[in-house]
Amino acid sequence: MYSDRGTLSFSYEENYLKKSDALKLSTSLPLQKEVFSHSMTSSFFSGLLPDEDVRCRLAKYLGLSKENIFSLLKEIGGECAGAISLYPEVIDPDFETENYRVLDDAEGDDILSSLDKRPLLAGEEGVRISGAGAQNKLIIAFVNGKIAIPTGTAPSTHIIKPAILGIEESVQNEYFCMKLAQKVGLPVPDFLSTG
């Protein structure tokens, strides 16, 4: 992805396109040599970021414009939960080493209760995680049965979605929707509700 004064473009590297196992990022960005327009590029990459309210708080916390997709992903796009990882060209990611910061219960509670002020742990040293959607969430991994924050290039394994303030039974509603999708045969990840 490339940004030029707010206009985004994207293209696959030529060497990548030559690989027999090359994968497209999405149906909207098929494998091709041509550069994708701002419209196509911004639609896909914006979808890796949180929606309006969370994005506004995230941008404010980072001192960026909520419209600046490129800069927001530069700050938090290392692990876009369930999607892709984005790194500046100057960083050579070490995918062999998985680093996690294991949380104790008090720290976990503190982080979850402050997501409305600092979404997705924005600005924390070594943490670059993003999650699409309209609600606060914490992108985590389980390490030896403990909740941990992925750092560096470590992948996440789970998403914690606390209740949405002002919306009664939001956790129960999400659980119901996941169960319903599962019952009608849609592919859904494993899930658990504690609400």
C-alpha positions in Angstrom: 0.0 0.0 0.0 1.3 3.4 -0.9 0.0 6.8 0.2 0.5 10.1 -1.7 -1.1 13.0 0.1 -4.2 11.1 1.1 -4.5 9.1 -2.1 -3.9 5.4 -1.6 -2.9 2.8 -4.1 -1.9 -0.8 -3.9 -0.1 -3.3 -6.2 1.3 -6.8 -5.8 5.0 -7.1 -6.2 6.0 -8.7 -9.5 7.9 -11.5 -7.8 4.9 -12.4 -5.6 2.7 -12.7 -8.7 5.1 -15.2 -10.2 4.7 -17.6 -7.2 2.6 -20.6 -7.8 1.1 -20.3 -4.3 0.3 -16.5 -4.6 -2.9 -15.6 -2.9 -5.1 -12.6 -3.5 -5.8 -10.4 -0.5 -9.5 -10.4 -1.3 -12.0 -10.8 -4.1 -11.9 -7.0 -4.5 -8.1 -7.1 -5.0 -7.5 -10.0 -7.4 -4.0 -11.0 -8.4 -2.9 -8.6 -11.2 0.0 -6.4 -12.3 -2.0 -3.2 -12.5 -2.1 -0.8 -9.6 -5.4 -0.7 -7.8 -7.2 2.7 -7.6 -7.6 4.8 -4.4 -11.3 3.7 -4.2 -10.5 0.0 -4.3 -7.4 0.3 -2.1 -9.0 2.4 0.6 -12.2 0.2 0.8 -10.2 -2.9 1.5 -7.6 -1.4 3.9 -10.2 0.8 5.7 -12.0 -2.5 6.5 -9.1 -3.6 8.6 -9.7 -0.8 11.0 -12.4 -0.3 13.6 -15.6 1.4 12.6 -16.6 5.0 13.3 -16.8 5.5 17.1 -13.9 3.3 17.9 -11.9 4.7 15.0 -12.5 8.3 16.2 -11.3 7.5 19.7 -8.3 5.5 18.3 -7.3 8.4 16.0 -7.7 10.9 18.8 -5.5 8.8 21.1 -2.8 8.5 18.4 -3.1 12.2 17.4 -4.1 11.2 13.8 -7.0 11.9 11.5 -9.7 9.2 11.5 -9.6 9.5 7.7 -5.9 8.7 7.5 -6.1 5.0 6.8 -2.4 4.7 5.9 -1.1 6.3 9.1 -3.6 4.4 11.3 -2.5 1.1 9.9 1.1 2.1 10.1 0.5 2.4 13.9 -1.7 -0.6 14.6 -1.7 -2.8 11.5 0.9 -5.4 12.6 -1.8 -8.0 13.4 -5.1 -7.3 11.8 -7.0 -10.1 13.5 -7.9 -12.9 11.2 -6.7 -11.0 8.1 -3.2 -9.8 7.3 -0.2 -8.2 8.8 1.2 -4.9 7.6 4.8 -3.6 8.3 6.8 -0.7 7.0 9.4 -1.6 4.4 12.2 -0.8 6.9 11.0 -3.6 9.2 12.0 -7.2 8.4 9.4 -9.2 10.4 10.8 -12.1 12.4 8.0 -14.7 12.0 10.0 -17.4 13.7 9.9 -15.7 17.1 6.6 -15.3 18.8 6.5 -12.8 21.6 3.6 -12.4 24.0 3.1 -10.4 27.1 1.2 -12.6 29.5 -1.3 -10.7 31.6 -2.2 -11.3 35.2 -5.9 -10.9 36.2 -5.6 -7.4 37.5 -3.8 -6.2 34.4 -6.3 -7.9 32.1 -9.2 -6.2 34.0 -7.5 -2.9 33.8 -7.0 -3.2 30.0 -10.6 -4.3 29.4 -12.0 -1.5 31.5 -9.9 1.2 29.6 -10.7 0.1 26.0 -13.1 3.0 25.7 -10.2 5.4 26.3 -7.4 3.6 24.5 -8.8 1.2 21.9 -6.8 -1.8 20.8 -3.9 -0.8 23.2 -3.0 1.9 20.8 0.4 3.4 21.4 1.7 0.7 23.6 5.3 -0.2 22.9 5.6 -3.3 20.6 1.8 -3.7 20.2 0.4 -3.2 16.7 -3.0 -4.9 16.7 -6.2 -3.9 14.8 -9.7 -5.3 14.7 -12.6 -4.3 12.4 -16.0 -3.7 13.7 -18.0 -1.2 15.8 -17.3 -2.3 19.3 -14.4 -2.3 21.6 -12.4 -5.5 21.6 -9.1 -6.9 22.8 -7.1 -9.1 20.4 -5.3 -11.7 22.4 -3.6 -15.1 22.4 -3.7 -17.9 25.0 -0.2 -18.8 26.2 -0.1 -21.8 28.6 -3.7 -21.1 29.5 -3.1 -17.5 30.3 -4.3 -14.4 28.4 -1.5 -12.7 26.5 -1.1 -9.7 24.2 0.7 -10.4 20.9 3.8 -8.2 20.5 6.2 -7.9 17.6 5.0 -10.3 14.9 3.2 -12.8 17.1 -0.2 -13.8 15.9 -3.4 -13.6 17.9 -5.7 -16.5 18.5 -8.8 -15.0 20.1 -10.9 -11.8 20.3 -12.5 -10.7 23.6 -15.6 -8.5 23.0 -16.9 -6.8 26.2 -20.4 -5.6 26.5 -21.3 -2.5 24.4 -22.1 0.4 26.7 -25.7 1.5 26.4 -26.8 -1.6 24.5 -28.5 -4.2 26.8 -27.5 -7.8 26.3 -25.0 -7.1 23.5 -22.9 -10.1 24.6 -26.0 -12.4 24.6 -27.0 -11.1 21.2 -23.6 -11.8 19.7 -23.7 -15.3 21.2 -27.2 -16.0 19.8 -26.1 -14.8 16.4 -23.0 -17.1 16.4 -25.1 -20.1 17.5 -27.7 -19.3 14.8 -25.0 -19.1 12.1 -23.6 -22.4 13.3 -27.0 -24.1 13.3 -27.7 -23.0 9.7 -24.3 -24.4 8.6 -22.3 -21.2 8.2 -18.6 -21.5 9.1 -18.0 -19.8 12.5 -15.0 -19.8 14.8 -15.2 -21.4 18.2 -16.9 -19.0 20.7 -17.8 -18.7 24.3 -20.0 -16.3 26.1 -19.5 -15.4 29.7 -22.2 -12.7 29.8 
